[in-house]
């Protein structure tokens, strides 16, 4: 089954509101996995894999957020471009 169909089935089964909450949970788990990297001097393979696993979960949930909110891809791209331009200006300004 294509990825989009699987994610649409999850939204249908659990509901949009529940999946938005699930997205918040997955974001929290990614935050925890990243913070764990700072617990030690060396990043273990397991620590890195935990981050990668949570990144995958978050990416899947973000795709569902796009579906639930019917986010316009052009609007999302405009915001993406704005944020990258802002980052570029910050890098260029040294801030």
LODRENMAR-727243 format. One line per 2 residues: number of its first residue (from 1); for each residue y, z, x of C-alpha. Coordinates in Angstrom, 1 decimal. Example, Ala and Ser with C-alpha at 12.3 -4.5 7.8 and 13.67 -1.06 7.14 Angstrom:
BEGIN
1> -4.5,7.8,12.3  -1.1,7.1,13.7
END
This chain:
BEGIN
1> 0.0,0.0,0.0  3.5,-0.9,1.4
3> 5.6,2.0,2.6  8.2,1.5,-0.1
5> 5.6,1.6,-2.8  4.2,4.9,-1.4
7> 7.7,6.5,-1.3  8.5,5.2,-4.8
9> 5.2,6.7,-6.1  6.2,10.1,-4.5
11> 9.6,10.0,-6.3  7.9,9.1,-9.6
13> 5.3,11.8,-9.2  7.4,14.7,-8.0
15> 10.8,13.7,-9.3  14.0,12.9,-7.6
17> 15.4,16.4,-7.6  12.3,17.8,-6.0
19> 12.3,15.1,-3.3  15.9,15.9,-2.5
21> 14.9,19.5,-2.0  11.9,18.4,0.1
23> 14.4,16.4,2.3  16.3,19.5,3.0
25> 13.1,21.3,3.9  12.1,18.6,6.3
27> 15.6,18.6,7.9  15.2,22.3,8.4
29> 11.8,21.8,10.1  13.3,19.2,12.4
31> 16.1,21.6,13.3  13.5,24.3,14.1
33> 11.5,21.8,16.2  14.6,20.8,18.2
35> 15.7,24.4,18.6  12.3,25.3,20.0
37> 13.0,22.9,22.9  15.6,25.4,24.1
39> 13.1,28.3,24.2  11.7,27.3,27.6
41> 12.7,25.7,30.8  10.2,22.8,30.5
43> 9.6,20.7,27.4  5.9,20.6,26.7
45> 4.2,17.6,25.3  3.4,19.6,22.2
47> 7.1,20.5,21.7  8.1,16.9,22.0
49> 5.3,15.8,19.6  6.5,18.4,17.1
51> 10.0,16.8,17.2  8.5,13.3,16.8
53> 6.4,14.5,13.8  9.5,16.0,12.1
55> 11.6,12.9,12.8  9.0,10.9,11.0
57> 9.0,13.3,8.0  12.8,13.1,7.9
59> 12.9,9.3,8.1  10.5,9.1,5.2
61> 12.5,11.5,3.2  15.8,9.7,4.0
63> 14.2,6.5,2.7  13.4,8.4,-0.6
65> 17.0,9.7,-0.8  18.2,6.1,-0.6
67> 15.9,5.3,-3.5  16.8,8.3,-5.6
69> 20.5,7.9,-5.2  20.4,4.0,-5.3
71> 22.4,4.0,-2.1  24.1,0.6,-1.6
73> 23.0,-0.7,1.8  26.4,-2.2,2.5
75> 28.1,1.2,1.9  25.6,2.9,4.1
77> 26.2,0.3,6.8  30.0,0.7,6.6
79> 29.6,4.5,7.1  27.1,3.9,9.9
81> 29.6,1.6,11.6  32.5,4.0,11.1
83> 30.5,6.9,12.6  29.5,4.8,15.6
85> 33.1,3.7,16.1  34.3,7.3,15.9
87> 31.7,8.3,18.5  32.8,5.4,20.7
89> 36.4,6.6,20.5  35.3,10.1,21.4
91> 33.5,8.9,24.4  36.4,6.7,25.4
93> 38.9,9.5,25.0  36.7,12.0,26.8
95> 36.5,14.4,23.9
END
